[in-house]
């Protein structure tokens, strides 16, 4: 566990360890939950499909393509749970492959029409 005060900036870093130097890491989705086994019932979205949902979320410069850095303000769920758990989804792409997911940024996915 990592202990922080409310509204304290929390900095995170995700690193890809690979001998392939032409890879890039992209933070696609990060969701918080008070329950480490349930990320669907009571959740809070920091970023979803590359779209920032929390106004305190910020991505930070990294000198390496294989490292993603970001931060947000620590928060508490309304019921004052003692812990908040994060689940993040990262995407690995080829560096300079501008058609890849890593270079698309925020993608708002439209729902499919379920009529006939």
N, C-alpha and C positions, 0 to 999 in steps of 0.2 A: 504493500500500500504506500501511497504517497499522500502526505497530509498537507493541506493548504487551508488558508482562511477564505471565507466568502469574499468574492470580488477580487481575489488575488489573481494575477495573471499566471496562467499555467502554460508552460512551454513544452511542446512535444516534438520528437524527431523520430522518423522511421527511416531505417537504412536497409538497402538491399545489398547483400554481400554476394558478389558474382565476379567471375574473372572476365566477363563480357563488359567492356567499358562503353559500349554503345547502347546502354539501357537507360531508361528514364522512369522515375517514380512519380506518380500523381495521386493525391488524396482525392478520392471520389466521394466517399460517404463516411461520416462519423456520427454515431448516435449514442446518447447517454441513457442509462437506465438505473434505477435504484436496485434492480434485481439482476445479478450476473448471469442468470439463466433465461431471462425473458426480455427480449429487445423489441417486443411488439405491443404489450399492454400499456405500460406507462413509460413513455420515452420522451426525449428531448433531442431534436435534430440540430447539430452544429453545422453540418454541410451534407447536402444530398445531391447526388448526380453532378457534383462539381459546383453546385449552387449554394452559396453561403446563406444559411438560415438564421444564424445567431449574429447579432450586430457586433459582438466582441471578438468573433472569429477573425483571425488574420493569418495569412500565409507569409512566410519569411524567406528571404534569400538564402540559398545554399550554394556553396562553391562547387558542389558535386551533384551531378544529375541523379545519382542513385540515393540521394538523401532528400527527404521531404520534411520541412520544418513548418510548424504552425503553432498558434496559441489561441487561448480564449480565457475569459474570466471564469474563475471557479464559481459554481452555483450550487444551490440546494433544491431538491424537489419540495413541493408544497408541504407534503406530510413530514418534512424534516427527517428524512432517512439519514442515517449516519454515513453512508457511503454512496458514491456515484460511480458507476462502471461505464467504460467506453468500449464501443465496438466500432472499429474503423475498417473500411474497405479501401485498399490501395490498388492501383493499376500499374502494371509494368509494361512499357512500350519501348520500341526502338527509338533511339535519339534521332531527331530530324525527320521522323515519319509523320508528316503533318496531317495525314489522314487518320492517324491513330486516335484513340480515346484521350490520350494524355494532352493532345493539342486542341481538343474541342472545347475545353473549359466547361462552363455551365450548360447543361443539357436538360431542358425541360421536356420530359417525355409525355406525349399526349396519350390519353387512354384510347384503347381500341373501341370501335363501335361494335356493340354486341347484338344489334338488331339483325334480322335476317340477312 
